Amino acid sequence: MRWDLGLLGLLLLVAMSLGFGVIAQLVAGRATTRWLWLIAAAGYFVGGLFISEVWFGWATQEELQPNIDGLSFDEVLLIGLVPGIVTVLITRWIRHRGGGGGASDRSGAQRRRPTAGAV
């Protein structure tokens, strides 16, 4: 297997990944971990690398347009974006659906409320 992803294509993939991560964090809000942007960006980067270099690695530059320094731009954007958006929306829906269950701190552990008369 020959990897043909150049520096410009790699930088574009990193920029797309970071952009997706930031948008995912904004959409999910404070209901999820504050590291969601990094998790989403890393997942998008690995998925984009797989899509461009493994799944569509056989195609020539003439067959895939636009091909930016070895990066299959349209394929990475479309195939990577749809599952990513669905995953972020499902995560947000699950977190908001279970929101009325009691107070919790940032670690997710349940806090007990003091009872009347307790010191």
Stockholm file with secondary structure:
# STOCKHOLM 1.0

chainA/1-119         MRWDLGLLGLLLLVAMSLGFGVIAQLVAGRATTRWLWLIAAAGYFVGGLFISEVWFGWATQEELQPNIDGLSFDEVLLIGLVPGIVTVLITRWIRHRGGGGGASDRSGAQRRRPTAGAV
#=GR chainA/1-119 SS CCCCCCHHHHHHHHHHHHHHHHHHHHHHGGGSCTTHHHHHHHHHHHHHHHIIIIISTTSCTTTSSSEETTEEHHHHHHHHHHHHHHHHHHHHHHHHHTTTSCCBCTTCCBCCCCCTTCC
#=GC SS_cons         CCCCCCHHHHHHHHHHHHHHHHHHHHHHGGGSCTTHHHHHHHHHHHHHHHIIIIISTTSCTTTSSSEETTEEHHHHHHHHHHHHHHHHHHHHHHHHHTTTSCCBCTTCCBCCCCCTTCC
//
